[in-house]
């Protein structure tokens, strides 16, 4: 490759670097945090679903989670439907 061709590649390499730093790396960080959340779900955890439903985890089986929401009402969700774990006060 000639020097001119290498010089023409510099802006593209710069854009790839920007793409990685501002888009790909933060996405990887969010995915890692999400995986940690899914693996930390345990019976007794207070959670909020992606639909805004608040409840307490009563069972974790494979990819499903059962949540008690009010009295004897229990609902089963996919783990991916859990938005966040509410910190214990």
C-alpha positions as CSV (number, residue, x, y, z in Angstrom):
1,X,0.0,0.0,0.0
2,X,1.2,3.5,-0.7
3,X,1.4,6.3,1.8
4,X,-1.7,8.0,0.3
5,X,-3.8,4.9,0.7
6,X,-2.7,4.6,4.3
7,X,-3.5,8.2,4.9
8,X,-7.0,7.6,3.5
9,X,-7.6,4.9,6.1
10,X,-6.8,7.0,9.1
11,X,-10.2,8.7,9.3
12,X,-11.9,5.4,9.0
13,X,-9.8,3.9,11.8
14,X,-10.5,6.9,13.9
15,X,-14.3,6.5,13.4
16,X,-14.0,2.8,14.3
17,X,-12.2,3.8,17.5
18,X,-15.0,6.3,18.4
19,X,-17.7,3.7,17.6
20,X,-16.0,1.2,20.0
21,X,-15.5,3.7,22.8
22,X,-18.9,5.4,22.7
23,X,-21.2,2.6,21.6
24,X,-19.9,-0.9,21.8
25,X,-18.0,-0.6,25.2
26,X,-21.0,0.9,27.1
27,X,-23.3,-1.8,25.6
28,X,-20.9,-4.5,26.8
29,X,-20.9,-3.0,30.3
30,X,-24.7,-2.9,30.4
31,X,-24.9,-6.5,29.3
32,X,-22.5,-7.6,32.0
33,X,-24.5,-5.7,34.6
34,X,-27.7,-7.4,33.3
35,X,-26.1,-10.8,33.5
36,X,-25.0,-10.2,37.0
37,X,-28.6,-9.1,37.9
38,X,-30.1,-12.3,36.4
39,X,-27.6,-14.5,38.2
40,X,-28.2,-12.7,41.6
41,X,-31.9,-13.3,41.7
42,X,-32.8,-15.2,44.8
43,X,-35.9,-16.1,46.8
44,X,-36.8,-13.1,48.9
45,X,-35.5,-10.5,46.6
46,X,-37.7,-7.5,46.0
47,X,-38.0,-6.9,42.2
48,X,-39.6,-4.7,39.6
49,X,-40.6,-6.1,36.2
50,X,-40.3,-4.3,32.9
51,X,-44.0,-3.7,33.2
52,X,-43.6,-1.9,36.5
53,X,-45.0,-4.7,38.7
54,X,-43.5,-4.9,42.2
55,X,-43.2,-8.1,44.1
56,X,-41.1,-10.6,46.0
57,X,-39.3,-13.5,44.4
58,X,-40.7,-16.8,45.8
59,X,-39.1,-19.3,43.3
60,X,-36.3,-19.3,40.7
61,X,-36.4,-22.2,38.2
62,X,-34.2,-22.1,35.2
63,X,-35.2,-19.1,33.1
64,X,-38.4,-18.4,35.1
65,X,-39.1,-16.5,38.3
66,X,-42.2,-16.6,40.4
67,X,-43.2,-13.4,42.1
68,X,-45.7,-12.9,45.0
69,X,-47.4,-9.6,44.4
70,X,-50.3,-9.4,46.9
71,X,-51.3,-12.0,49.5
72,X,-51.7,-15.3,47.7
73,X,-51.3,-13.9,44.2
74,X,-48.2,-15.4,42.5
75,X,-47.1,-14.7,38.9
76,X,-44.5,-16.4,36.8
77,X,-42.2,-14.4,34.6
78,X,-39.2,-15.0,32.4
79,X,-36.0,-13.8,34.1
80,X,-35.5,-11.3,31.2
81,X,-38.7,-9.6,32.3
82,X,-37.1,-8.5,35.6
83,X,-36.0,-4.8,35.3
84,X,-34.3,-4.3,38.6
85,X,-33.8,-5.6,42.1
86,X,-34.9,-3.2,44.8
87,X,-32.2,-2.6,47.4
88,X,-33.1,-3.8,50.9
89,X,-33.6,-0.8,53.2
